[in-house]
Amino acid sequence: MANVIVDIRPLMERHRTGVSVYTENTLRSVLERDQKNKYFLFYNSFKSPADLPKFNRSDVFYCGFRYPNKILNLTMRFLGWPKVDKMVGKKFHIKADVFWMPNWQFIALSKNIKKILTVHDLSPLLYPDFFSLKRRLWHKLINTPKLCRTFDRLIAVSENTKNDLIKTLGLSEEKVTVVYPGTNSQLETHNLKLETIKTKYNLPDKFILYLGTLEPRKNIIGIITAFEKLINCRLPVAGCQLILAGPRGWLYEDIYRAAKQSPVADKIRFINYVAEDDKPTFYAAAELFIFPSFYEGFGFPPLEAMAAGTPVVASLGSSVGEILGDAALLVDPYNTNEIAGAMEQILTDEGLKNKLIERGRELVKRYSWGKCGEEILKNLQ
């Protein structure tokens, strides 16, 4: 039996994003498969924590501290103290054996504990211009290269991320294991709920959907430009609208400005937040899902759209092409003519649309949280 500490600080986010979705679902899957070890869920919040997921088991212990985050982060970064495994060990009178961090954070650990880190992507190192000055400073203080070298094993969420780790940080191939995240392949929607969602969000009958954070890395201005070309040059799809849904990220003002100044501004709408329970039906209501991101470590939204039976246009580059294969129309994210052309193909070719829907439904079955949890557990042992 081992005492495993899991860093659940990603679950402190108010709204679930890719990393928090990954953390919760992978942890649930690991716990379902492990009846032997004890798990200590570490988090820190000076204020009362947000709603954490419930794991009602006798071998799972919540281990919360209430230090000011900035002070805790700085002391761990510059003093190497306090050691998180020692904090947890003292609180529960145990010796911690394994520490798993589902996403990089400030951390200080003892030398003799086994350390596992999940790396989602290296975008802060490869594309620093996609981040605000504050966020770049945060990543610089984290010191990703040193952090990755400190851990005994790295879990990469895609082959693309593994290759980036080896090429950019000079890590050995043996140190990095690829474990694909899961997605829910059983997302069911019904016509009655479809009408409810359309009414709730005031959705048009025919629309193209982007759902994710509004930030430069997601190439949303490119989506707007491609949509303009689609509407202006392709008469058969003139009645279609563009829905840009998701929380506002860095430089979202530029995206809003581009939409407002667009010659087809009246056909572009923003929806700030879509409730988790509404997402499957929201995806299903769209004619197609558009995701021409410049860089992704994995990318959950295209798979979620496919699970809901919606065809996808996505980037050829980074991990997206690796994950989606021939189940999506893959495009050069820098070529707005190509993006517009792919959208037109789906909107005007019913045979192609149905083929992509069928391939998408099959593809998502490959990415299960059960398999993900099983592989993570192997690395924790």
C-alpha positions in Angstrom: 0.0 0.0 0.0 1.3 3.5 -0.9 0.3 6.9 0.2 -0.3 9.0 -2.9 -0.6 12.8 -2.8 -2.6 14.4 -5.7 -2.3 18.1 -6.3 -5.9 19.2 -7.0 -5.2 22.9 -7.2 -6.5 22.9 -10.8 -10.0 22.1 -9.4 -10.0 25.5 -7.6 -11.1 27.2 -10.8 -14.6 28.6 -10.8 -15.4 27.3 -14.3 -14.0 24.1 -15.6 -11.4 24.3 -18.4 -9.4 21.7 -20.1 -6.9 21.1 -17.3 -9.6 21.0 -14.5 -11.7 18.6 -16.7 -8.6 16.4 -17.1 -7.8 16.5 -13.4 -11.3 15.6 -12.1 -12.0 12.9 -14.7 -8.6 11.3 -14.5 -8.6 11.2 -10.7 -12.1 9.7 -10.7 -11.0 7.0 -13.1 -7.8 6.3 -11.0 -9.8 5.9 -7.8 -12.3 3.6 -9.5 -9.5 1.3 -10.4 -7.4 1.4 -7.2 -8.7 -0.3 -4.0 -5.2 -0.6 -2.5 -3.6 2.8 -2.0 -4.6 5.8 0.0 -5.0 9.2 -1.7 -4.4 12.6 -0.1 -5.9 15.5 -2.2 -3.7 18.6 -1.6 -5.0 22.1 -2.2 -4.4 25.6 -0.9 -6.9 28.4 -0.6 -6.8 31.4 1.7 -10.5 31.9 1.2 -13.1 29.2 1.4 -12.5 26.8 -1.5 -14.9 26.5 -4.5 -17.0 23.4 -4.8 -14.6 20.6 -5.0 -15.7 17.2 -6.4 -16.8 14.7 -3.8 -15.0 11.4 -3.4 -16.9 9.6 -0.6 -14.4 6.9 0.2 -12.5 5.9 3.3 -9.2 5.9 1.5 -9.5 9.4 0.1 -8.6 12.4 2.3 -8.9 16.1 1.5 -5.8 18.0 2.6 -6.5 21.7 2.4 -4.3 24.6 3.7 -5.2 28.2 4.0 -2.0 30.1 3.2 -2.0 33.2 1.0 -1.1 31.7 -2.4 1.4 34.3 -3.5 3.4 33.9 -0.3 3.3 30.1 -0.5 4.3 30.1 -4.1 7.2 32.5 -3.6 8.6 30.6 -0.6 8.4 27.3 -2.5 10.0 28.8 -5.5 12.9 30.6 -3.8 13.4 28.8 -0.5 12.3 25.3 -1.5 10.0 25.3 1.5 7.6 24.2 2.8 7.8 20.7 1.3 4.2 19.7 0.3 4.7 16.0 1.1 5.9 16.9 4.6 2.9 19.3 5.2 0.5 16.5 4.2 2.5 13.9 6.2 2.5 16.0 9.3 -1.3 16.6 9.1 -2.2 13.0 8.6 0.7 11.3 10.4 1.9 9.4 7.3 4.9 9.1 5.1 4.0 10.1 1.5 5.3 7.8 -1.2 4.1 9.3 -4.5 3.2 12.8 -5.6 1.2 13.4 -8.8 0.7 16.9 -10.2 -1.9 17.0 -13.0 -0.5 20.3 -14.2 2.5 22.4 -13.4 2.4 24.6 -10.4 4.8 26.1 -7.9 5.9 23.2 -5.8 8.5 22.1 -3.3 9.0 18.3 -2.5 11.4 16.1 -0.7 14.0 14.3 -2.7 12.9 10.8 -1.8 9.3 11.0 -2.9 8.3 9.6 -6.3 7.3 12.5 -8.5 4.9 12.4 -11.5 3.9 15.4 -13.6 1.3 15.6 -16.4 2.4 18.1 -19.1 -0.4 19.3 -21.4 1.7 21.4 -23.7 4.8 23.7 -24.0 3.0 26.7 -25.4 4.5 29.1 -22.8 8.0 28.2 -24.1 7.2 27.7 -27.8 4.7 30.6 -28.2 5.3 33.2 -25.5 3.5 35.9 -27.6 0.2 34.1 -27.0 0.4 35.0 -23.3 0.1 38.2 -21.3 3.2 39.7 -19.6 1.8 38.6 -16.2 1.3 35.1 -17.4 4.7 35.0 -19.0 6.3 36.1 -15.7 4.3 33.4 -13.9 5.6 30.7 -16.3 9.2 32.1 -16.0 9.0 31.8 -12.2 7.7 28.3 -12.5 10.8 27.5 -14.5 9.3 24.8 -16.6 12.6 23.2 -17.9 13.9 22.8 -14.3 10.6 21.6 -13.0 10.3 18.9 -15.7 13.8 17.7 -15.0 13.1 17.5 -11.3 10.2 15.0 -11.7 10.9 11.3 -12.1 8.3 10.7 -14.8 6.4 13.0 -17.2 3.0 12.1 -18.6 2.4 13.8 -22.0 -1.2 14.1 -23.2 -0.1 13.5 -26.9 2.8 12.4 -29.0 3.2 16.0 -30.1 3.7 17.1 -26.5 6.1 14.3 -25.9 8.1 15.3 -29.0 8.1 18.9 -27.8 9.4 17.8 -24.3 12.3 15.8 -25.9 13.2 18.4 -28.5 12.8 21.6 -26.5 14.0 20.4 -23.1 16.4 17.7 -24.1 14.7 15.0 -22.0 15.2 11.3 -22.6 12.5 9.5 -24.4 12.3 6.9 -21.6 11.3 9.6 -19.1 8.1 10.7 -21.0 5.0 8.5 -21.4 2.1 9.4 -23.6 -1.3 8.9 -22.0 -4.2 10.3 -24.0 -7.0 12.0 -21.9 -10.5 10.7 -22.3 -13.7 12.3 -23.5 -17.4 11.4 -23.0 -18.4 9.3 -26.0 -21.9 8.8 -24.7 -23.3 12.3 -25.1 -26.9 12.0 -26.0 -29.2 14.8 -27.1 -32.9 14.9 -27.7 -35.0 17.1 -29.9 -37.0 18.4 -27.0 -33.8 19.5 -25.2 -32.5 20.9 -28.4 -35.4 23.3 -28.6 -34.9 24.2 -24.9 -31.3 25.0 -25.5 -32.0 27.1 -28.6 -34.5 29.1 -26.6 -32.3 29.5 -23.5 -29.4 30.9 -25.5 -31.5 32.5 -28.3 -29.7 30.4 -30.9 -30.4 30.8 -34.7 -31.6 27.8 -36.7 -28.3 27.5 -38.6 -24.9 28.4 -37.1 -21.2 27.7 -37.0 -19.9 27.2 -33.5 -16.6 27.9 -31.7 -16.6 27.1 -28.0 -13.5 27.8 -25.8 -11.5 30.6 -24.3 -11.4 33.8 -26.3 -7.7 34.4 -26.7 -5.1 34.8 -29.5 -3.8 31.2 -29.4 -7.3 30.0 -30.5 -7.1 32.0 -33.8 -10.6 33.5 -33.3 -9.8 36.5 -35.5 -8.9 34.0 -38.2 -12.3 32.4 -37.7 -14.0 35.8 -38.1 -12.0 36.5 -41.3 -12.8 33.1 -42.7 -16.5 33.5 -41.9 -16.6 36.8 -43.7 -15.2 35.1 -46.8 -17.7 32.3 -46.5 -20.7 34.6 -46.2 -19.5 37.1 -48.9 -18.4 34.6 -51.5 -20.6 31.6 -50.9 -24.2 32.4 -51.5 -25.7 29.0 -50.5 -24.6 29.5 -46.9 -25.6 33.2 -46.6 -28.2 32.4 -43.9 -25.6 31.0 -41.5 -24.4 32.7 -38.4 -21.3 32.5 -36.3 -21.5 31.8 -32.5 -18.3 32.4 -30.5 -18.9 30.9 -27.0 -16.7 30.8 -24.0 -15.0 32.9 -21.3 -13.0 36.0 -22.1 -9.3 35.5 -22.1 -6.2 37.6 -22.7 -6.7 40.3 -25.5 -10.4 39.3 -25.9 -11.0 43.1 -26.7 -9.2 42.6 -30.0 -11.5 39.8 -30.9 -14.6 41.8 -30.0 -13.3 44.7 -32.0 -12.7 42.5 -35.1 -16.3 41.2 -34.8 -17.7 44.6 -34.4 -15.8 46.0 -37.4 -16.6 43.0 -39.6 -18.8 43.6 -42.6 -20.9 40.7 -41.4 -21.1 41.8 -37.8 -24.8 41.3 -37.7 -24.2 37.6 -38.2 -21.7 37.2 -35.3 -22.7 36.6 -31.7 -20.8 36.1 -28.4 -22.0 33.9 -25.6 -19.8 34.2 -22.5 -20.6 31.0 -20.7 -22.3 27.8 -21.6 -23.3 25.6 -18.6 -21.5 22.2 -18.6 -24.8 20.3 -18.7 -25.9 22.3 -21.8 -22.7 21.7 -23.8 -23.6 18.4 -25.5 -26.9 19.8 -26.8 -25.2 23.1 -27.7 -22.7 21.3 -29.8 -25.5 19.2 -31.4 -27.4 22.3 -32.4 -24.5 23.6 -34.6 -24.1 22.9 -38.3 -20.3 22.5 -37.7 -17.7 23.1 -35.0 -14.7 25.3 -35.9 -11.4 24.9 -34.1 -8.4 26.3 -36.1 -6.2 26.8 -33.0 -2.5 27.7 -33.6 -1.3 25.3 -31.0 -2.8 22.7 -28.7 -1.4 20.0 -26.4 -4.6 17.9 -26.9 -7.8 19.9 -27.4 -11.0 18.6 -25.8 -13.7 20.7 -27.7 -13.4 19.0 -31.1 -13.9 15.6 -29.5 -16.8 16.8 -27.5 -18.4 18.2 -30.7 -17.8 14.8 -32.4 -19.4 13.0 -29.5 -22.5 15.1 -29.9 -22.7 14.3 -33.7 -21.3 17.6 -35.0 -18.7 17.7 -37.9 -15.5 19.5 -37.2 -13.1 21.8 -39.0 -9.8 22.0 -37.1 -6.0 22.8 -37.4 -3.7 20.4 -39.1 -0.8 21.4 -36.8 0.4 20.6 -33.3 -1.5 17.8 -31.6 -4.9 18.4 -33.2 -4.2 16.6 -36.4 -2.7 13.7 -34.5 -5.8 13.4 -32.3 -8.5 13.9 -35.0 -7.0 12.3 -38.1 -9.5 11.8 -40.9 -12.5 12.3 -38.7 -12.3 16.1 -39.3 -11.5 18.5 -42.1 -8.0 19.6 -41.2 -6.8 23.0 -42.3 -3.8 25.4 -42.2 -4.7 27.8 -39.3 -2.9 30.6 -41.0 -4.9 30.2 -44.3 -8.3 31.8 -43.9 -9.3 30.9 -47.5 -8.7 27.2 -46.6 -10.7 27.5 -43.4 -13.6 29.2 -45.3 -13.4 26.5 -48.0 -13.6 23.6 -45.4 -16.6 25.2 -43.7 -18.3 25.6 -47.1 -17.7 21.9 -47.9 -19.5 20.7 -44.8 -22.3 23.2 -45.2 -23.0 22.3 -48.8 -22.1 18.6 -49.1 -24.5 16.4 -47.1 -22.6 13.2 -47.9 -19.3 14.6 -46.6 -21.1 16.0 -43.5 -22.6 12.6 -42.7 -19.3 10.8 -43.3 -17.5 13.1 -40.8 -20.2 12.7 -38.2 -19.9 8.9 -38.5 -16.1 9.0 -38.3 -16.2 11.4 -35.4 -18.5 9.1 -33.3 -16.2 6.2 -33.9 -13.1 8.3 -33.1 -14.2 9.5 -29.7 -14.5 5.9 -28.5 -10.7 5.6 -28.6 -10.3 8.3 -25.9 -11.8 7.0 -22.7 -11.3 8.2 -19.1 -11.2 4.5 -18.1 -8.2 3.8 -20.2 -6.6 7.1 -19.2 -7.0 6.3 -15.5 -5.7 2.8 -16.0 -2.5 4.1 -17.6 -2.0 6.9 -15.0 -2.3 4.3 -12.2 0.4 2.2 -13.8 2.7 5.2 -13.6 1.8 5.9 -9.9 2.8 2.5 -8.8 
